[in-house]
Amino acid sequence: MMRVLPHQRALKLKPVNSDLENPAMPGLLNRVFPALFGDERHYSLEHRLFNTVSLLNGAANTGGALGALIFASHKFLLLLHLGTGLLFLAFYYLSRFRNAFRRLYWPFVLLTLAFVFVNALENAGTLGGAHYYLIPALVIAVVLSDKVRTTLPALALFVVATGALLLVEQFRPGWIAPYADPRERFFDISANLFFVQVFTGILVMVLARNLNQERGKSDRLLRNVLPESIARELKENDRVTPLDYESASVLFTDFVDFTRVAERLTPQELIEEMDGCFGHFDRIAKRHKLEKIKTIGDSYMAAGGVPLPNRTHAVDCVLAALEIQRLMAEMMARNVPADRPHWQLRIGINSGGVVAGVIGREKFAYDVWGDTVNTASRLESSGEANQINISQATYARVKDFFVCEYRGRVAAKNKGEIDMYFVKGLRPELSQAGDGHSPNERFFELYARMAREPATAPV
């Protein structure tokens, strides 16, 4: 097994939401929130918020019904809280477990508004504290609305309801139930004010949490498409400046006889095989500081020394190529005895100057261009199955680390004759027990010395 290099150890970061990194309570919340309100991977932000608010309203109103039991004269409030609480819980059930979220928006808004309006009439109007709920209720209606044609009618409805409450208090004061005594008014206003603050705080906390989840999801998707430094520049400046790198390495892989092997697989099996292989390639590239550029059909392209320049890019590319080579050999060893289709791979690597940047406006893609890239592609196509074919430029950078076999000058399409080398493995004195696969301490010393050399900054 290949030893983990120092830079690879540094890249082993903990996941952002891991229970090991967070205290016990956040870890518990990370399990409870998706169970109650819906998993962020399958439920939209508005859907999760609707589930949250309907459950909170249901719990709050049924709890309010229990509070109304204290006052024997408030049987209507008891029925109002209990009835609306059960309806809110029904909304939660239908939304969370029956996916009826969209159809429930207006029934939810109307029920919320009706409850707050009637509750205010039964609690001394603006002299009480029930009308405080109009503010968070309006915020909920606006947040849950996903279109302007829904938001504006909801806003108008709350304005009309607020105006109606004020008009009733001014011209029909007999419709408003007064408090029995100042003590009752004090406790009711205090309880309402306190609960509105708590309810609003919970709402803001849940909203912030869900927004952070959505932002994290978007950031992860962007980082999957672009290198982290490039994604950060794109978010900050809305554009990425192309950079000229004096020294980088480009790796290409390609499956040999792809069409012939693919004919033995169903389309589903072919996609699964390709996804499995490229998924392994991605992990290998990341371990060796390479940036995956793209896949082109059955070809895979990665680069070292971009977007962060370094001096070890050529060695990193060869180490990755050797690991890919061993991976394909292991797959072949399993598939050949079972008479299953198996892949053979050509790998080509070239080093030199490249230009790197982001192309596209609707769908971003990080790419590299230049003669170095074209030559790397020709090295792959001019190679042989199960071999790593490198150029003279790459050989000059890795010859102290790897055993290379000179092939001579080989004709490459549109490039004429190019000096090429096959990489056979690590130098015996740099590998454990001379096996040519596992780097030893001497290798790490040479690698660290190379890494400390200043890299040329891109322009």
N, C-alpha and C positions, 0 to 999 in steps of 0.2 A: 504494500500500500504506500502511495506517495505521501511523504511528510508534508504537513501544512507549512507553507512559507510564512515568514513574519508578517508580511502585508496581508496574507489571507487571514491570519488570526485576528488582525485588527478589524477586519470587515465583519466579524461574527457579532452583530449587534442583536440586542434583545428586541423582540417585537414590541411595538408601542403599547399594546394593551395587554401584555402578558401579566398573569397573576403573580409571577415572580418579581416583576418590577413594581407593581402596584400593591398597596396594602390590601388586607383581606376584604374590607368593605367595598372598594371599587371593583374588585374581582367578583364579588357577589352580585353587585349591580350589573356588571357586564353580562351576567347570566339571567338575572331577573328581568331586566328591561326588555330584551328580545322576546322572552316568554310571554310577558304581559302585553306588550304593545306591537310586536312584530319585528322580525329580523330586517335590518337595514338592507340586506342583499335582495330581499324579495318584496319589501313594502316601501312605497314612496314616502318622502318626508311628510306630505300632507296626510297620508293614510295613517302613519304612525302617530302624528299629532292628534288626529281625530280619535283614534283609539285611546290615547292618553287623556284627552279632555273629557270624552264621554264617560270613561271610567272614574275620573276625579269628580265630575259632576254627579254621577250616580252615587258615589260614596258620600259626597258632601251633602246631598239632598236627603238621602236616607238617614244620615247622621243628624241633619236638621230636624227631621221628623221626631227623632228621639228627644231632641232638645225642646220641641214644642209640647211634649208631654208634661213638661214642668208647669206649664200654664194651662189650667183646665179650660179656660175660656177661649183657647186658640185651637179648637178642633179643626177649623177650616185650614189653618196653617199646617196642621199635622197631615191632613189629607193632601194638601198641595205639595208639600215636601216629599211625602211618601210616594205619591203618584208619579210626580216628575222624576224622582230618583229611580223608580223602577223602569220608567221609559228610557232614561239615559243608560241604564245598565243593559236594556234590550238593544239600544243603538250600539253599545260597545260589543255585545255578542254578535250582532249581525255584521258589523264592520270587521271585527277581528277574525271571526271564524266562518263567516258566510260571504265575505268580500263585497258587501253592499255599500261600501264607503261613499261612492259618488252619488248614489240615489238618496242617501240620508242627509245630504248637506242642508237642503232647505227645511226638511222636518226638524233637524237639529237646531238650526238658527231660530226658526219660529218658536219652537218649544222653549229655548233659552230665553228669548225675548219676552214671551208670554209669562214665563215663570218670574222673571225679574220685575216685570211691570206689575203683575198682580201682587207679588210679595211686597213691593213698595207701597201699594195702596193699603195693604193690610198692616203695614208697619209705619204709619204716620207720614207717608210720603217723603218729602225732602227733610222733614224734621227727624226722621229715623235714619237708618244706615243701609237699608236694603238697596237704595238706588246706586250705591257705590259699585254694585255688580255690573252696571251698564257699561263701565269702562273696560274691564277685562273681557266681558261678553262681546263687545265690539271688536276688540283686538283678536279674539279667537275667530270670529266670523271672517275678518279680513285675512288672517293668516291661513285659514283653511280654504279660502277661495283661491282658485288657481287661474281665474280669468277676470278681465276688467268688467265684462258684462255681468259677472256674478258679484264682484266687489261693490260696484256702485249701487246696485239695488239694495244690498245688505246695509251699506252705509246710510242710504236714504231711509231705510226702514228704522234704523236706530235713532236717527234724527227725529223722525216723525213720532216714535214712541216717547222719546225724551220730551219733545214739545207737548205731547198729549198729557204726560204726567204733570207738567207745569201748569197747563191749562185747567186740568181737573182740580188741582190744588187751589188755583186762583178762583175758579168760577163754580166748582161743585165740591166744596170742602166736605160736604156730608158723605161723599163716596169714600172718603179716606178714614180708615179706622185709627183713632187716636190711642195713645198709650194709656194704660190704667193709672199710672202714677209716674213721677220722675225717676223713681228707682228702676222701674221696668225699662224706661227709655234709656237710662244710663247703661244698663247691662246689655240691652239689645244693640245699641250703637257701638259699644265697646267690642262686643262679640263680632259684629259685622265688620267693623274696621280691622280688627285683628285677623279675621278669617280671610278677608279680601287681600290683605297683604301676604298672608301665607299662600293663598291660592295663586296670586299673581307671581310670587317668588318661585313656586313650584313650576308654574307655566313657563316662566322665563328660563329656569334651569333645564327643563325638558326641551324647550325650543333650542337653547344654546347647545345642548348635548347633541340633538339631532342635526343641527346645522354643522357642528364640528364633525359629525360622522359623514355628512354629505361632502364637506370640504376635504376630509381625509380620503374619501372614496375618489373624488376628482383628482386629488394630488397623486394618489397611487396610480390611477390610470395614466396621468400625464407622465409620471416617472417610468411607467412601463413602456411608454412610447419614446421618451427622450431621456438622455442622461440628466442626472439631478441638477448639475450646475447649469445646463442648458434650459431645463424646465424653469429653474428659478429666474434666469435672465428673461425668458419669454414672459413670465408672469409679471415681472417688474417693469419691463420696457416694451412689451407687446411686439417685440421683434428680437431676432438673434443676429448678431454681426458675424458674418463668415470669417473664419480665422485660417491663416496660412501656417501649417506646422512643418518645420524644417525636417523633422525626423519622426516617423511613425512606422508601424508595421501593419500589414493587412493580411488577413487569413481568409481563404476561400476553401469550402469543402463541396464535394459533389458526389452523388451516388453513381456508381458504375452500373451500366445496363439498367437504368431506372425503369424504362418502359417494359422491358422483359420481365423484371421482377414484379412490377405493379400489376401486370396482367394476371398474376396468380392470386391476387387479393381482391376482395370486394372493395367498393369505394369507402365503406365505413372502416374496414380493416386497414386500408391504405392511409386514411387520415389518422387513425390511431397510431400506426407505426411511425409516420412522419412526426406527429406531435410528440410521441415518446422520445424519439431520437433528438429532435430539436430542443425539447425540454431539458434533456441531459446536456446538450451542447451549451444551452444558456447557463446552466449551473457551473459547468466547467469554465466557461468564459468569465463569469463573475469571479470565480475563485482566483483567476490569474490576471485580474485587473483589466480584462479586455471589455470593450464596449461592443455589444451586439449591434450591428448596423441594420441587417434585414435578411429575410429569406427570399429567394427568387426561385420559385418552383421547388426543385429538389436541391438547390444550392443554399449554402449558409455562409454569411459574411460577417466577420468581426474585425475589430481593429484595436491595436495597442498603442498607447501614447496619446490618445484623444479621449475625451476633451481635455483631460489633465495630462500635460506632457511628463514624460519620465525617460530614464535612460535604459530601462530594462524591457522595453516593449517587445523587442525581438525575442529575447529569452522567454518572456511571458507567452508569446504566441507559440513558440516551439513546445514549451511545457504543456500548453493547452492542447496542441496538436497530438502530442504523445499520449495524453490522457484520453483524447477522443479515439485515437488509434487502438488503444487497449480496450476501450469500451466496445468498439465495433468487433474486435477479435473475440471478446467474451460472448457477445450476442451471437456471433457466427458459430462458436463452439457449442452453444445451446441449440441452435436451430438446425444445423446440418444433420446431426444424428437423428433428429425427429422429422427430417425431410420437410422442414418448413422453409418458406422463402427467407433469404437472408441478404443483407446489404454488404457491398464492398464500397470503400470510400477512397476518393482521391483528395489530397490536401495540398494546397499551394500557399506559400508565404513569400511576401516581398516587403522590403523596407525602403523608405525614402520619404520625400516631401509629399504632403497632401494638403488639400483645402477641405475644411469641414464646416458644416453649417446646417441650417434648417431650411427645407424646401416645402412649399405648399402653403395655402392659406386656410382651407377648410379642414384638411387632414394633414397634420404636421408629420414630418419625417426627418430624422437626423441622418445625414449622409456624408460620405467623403468622396472626393473627386481627385483626379490627377493621373498622371502616367503610372505612378506607383500602384494604383488600384488596378489599372488595366493590365499591368505586367503580372500582378498577383493572380488575376483571373487566368492569364495565359499559362502561368506556372501550374495552376491546378489542372487545366485541360491538357497540358503536355506531360503530366505526371503518370503514374501507374497506380493500379489498384492497391490499396493498403499501404501506400507509401506517402511520405511527407516530402514534398518537392520544394526546395527553397532556392532563392536567387543568390548571386554572388554578394549583393549588398547585405542580405540577411546573414549569409555565412560569415561575413567579416565580423558581425556583431555577436555571433553565438559560437564560433569555433572553439573558444576556450572552455565551453560548457558541454558540448555535444560531439559525438562521433558522427562525422559526415562523409558520405561517399561521393566523390566527384563523378558526375555523369558525362562531362565534356560539354561541348557547345551543342545545344539541342534547338532545332527549329521550332519557333513558336509563331502562331498565326499573327500576321501583321506586325511582328516584332523582329523578324529575322532570327539569327542564332543567338541564344542566351546561355551563359554559363549557369549550370544547374547542379544541385547537390541533393542527395537523399539523406535525411536524418535517420540514423540508426539507433540512437538512444543517448543516454548520458555517458560521459566519459567514465571508464571504470574507476578511476581514482576519485571521482566525484559522486559515486553511487555506493550505496550500502552493499558490502560484500561483492562489489563489482558487478551487480546484476543489470546495470544500465537503466534501471527504472526508478529506484528510490533515492532521492538526493541525500547525501551525508552532510556532516558538519562543514567539511571543506567547501562543498557547493554553496551552502548558506553564507559562508564567509565571503566568497567571491561575489555572490549575488548582492550581498549587503554593501560591499565595496563599490560595485557598479551603481547601485541605487543611490549612493551618496553623491555621485558625480552630478554637477548641475545640469539640468535639462534646459534645452533651448526654449524660451517662451514663445508662444504663437504670436503672430502679428496679423 
